Amino acid sequence: MNTTHIKDTDERKKLKRAARKKATPLAKRAADVARGSQKRKVRKVVKGQTKKR
């Protein structure tokens, strides 16, 4: 929900909370999907190489 046009903080909070309540709940993660499956994987560094990133 885009509420950037609303200047009053309390009003913005009320609208956001209402939108959150109205939104459909997120689907549960399937049992066979790992928790960090979307995370960027860290590449293994070979011995003797410098860490560039």
C-alpha positions as a LaTeX table, in Angstrom:
\begin{tabular}{lrrr}
\hline
Residue & $x$ (\AA) & $y$ (\AA) & $z$ (\AA) \\
\hline
Met1 & 0.00 & 0.00 & 0.00 \\
Asn2 & 1.39 & 3.37 & $-1.01$ \\
Thr3 & 0.70 & 5.93 & 1.75 \\
Thr4 & 3.46 & 8.41 & 0.96 \\
His5 & 0.93 & 11.10 & 0.07 \\
Ile6 & $-0.51$ & 11.08 & 3.63 \\
Lys7 & 1.39 & 13.42 & 5.92 \\
Asp8 & $-0.37$ & 12.60 & 9.22 \\
Thr9 & 1.52 & 9.73 & 10.87 \\
Asp10 & $-1.42$ & 8.39 & 12.87 \\
Glu11 & $-3.71$ & 8.40 & 9.85 \\
Arg12 & $-1.05$ & 6.59 & 7.83 \\
Lys13 & $-0.65$ & 3.98 & 10.56 \\
Lys14 & $-4.40$ & 3.36 & 10.68 \\
Leu15 & $-4.59$ & 2.86 & 6.92 \\
Lys16 & $-1.58$ & 0.54 & 6.86 \\
Arg17 & $-2.92$ & $-1.59$ & 9.72 \\
Ala18 & $-6.30$ & $-1.85$ & 8.05 \\
Ala19 & $-4.68$ & $-2.90$ & 4.77 \\
Arg20 & $-2.55$ & $-5.48$ & 6.55 \\
Lys21 & $-5.62$ & $-6.93$ & 8.26 \\
Lys22 & $-7.58$ & $-7.05$ & 4.98 \\
Ala23 & $-4.76$ & $-8.67$ & 2.98 \\
Thr24 & $-4.89$ & $-12.41$ & 2.36 \\
Pro25 & $-2.48$ & $-14.37$ & 4.54 \\
Leu26 & 0.72 & $-15.61$ & 2.93 \\
Ala27 & 0.82 & $-19.26$ & 1.93 \\
Lys28 & 2.82 & $-21.58$ & 4.14 \\
Arg29 & 6.20 & $-22.66$ & 2.85 \\
Ala30 & 6.22 & $-26.20$ & 1.45 \\
Ala31 & 7.93 & $-28.80$ & 3.62 \\
Asp32 & 10.52 & $-29.64$ & 0.97 \\
Val33 & 11.66 & $-26.02$ & 0.50 \\
Ala34 & 14.63 & $-24.90$ & 2.62 \\
Arg35 & 14.20 & $-21.76$ & 4.75 \\
Gly36 & 17.05 & $-19.87$ & 3.09 \\
Ser37 & 16.44 & $-21.11$ & $-0.45$ \\
Gln38 & 16.11 & $-17.57$ & $-1.84$ \\
Lys39 & 19.30 & $-16.29$ & $-0.17$ \\
Arg40 & 22.37 & $-15.55$ & $-2.25$ \\
Lys41 & 24.83 & $-18.36$ & $-1.84$ \\
Val42 & 28.39 & $-17.62$ & $-0.69$ \\
Arg43 & 30.96 & $-19.02$ & $-3.08$ \\
Lys44 & 33.74 & $-21.13$ & $-1.59$ \\
Val45 & 37.11 & $-19.38$ & $-1.71$ \\
Val46 & 40.01 & $-21.47$ & $-2.98$ \\
Lys47 & 43.08 & $-21.50$ & $-0.74$ \\
Gly48 & 45.61 & $-18.90$ & $-1.86$ \\
Gln49 & 43.03 & $-16.66$ & $-3.54$ \\
Thr50 & 42.20 & $-13.18$ & $-2.26$ \\
Lys51 & 38.64 & $-12.33$ & $-1.24$ \\
Lys52 & 37.47 & $-9.78$ & $-3.80$ \\
Arg53 & 33.83 & $-9.73$ & $-2.70$ \\
\hline
\end{tabular}
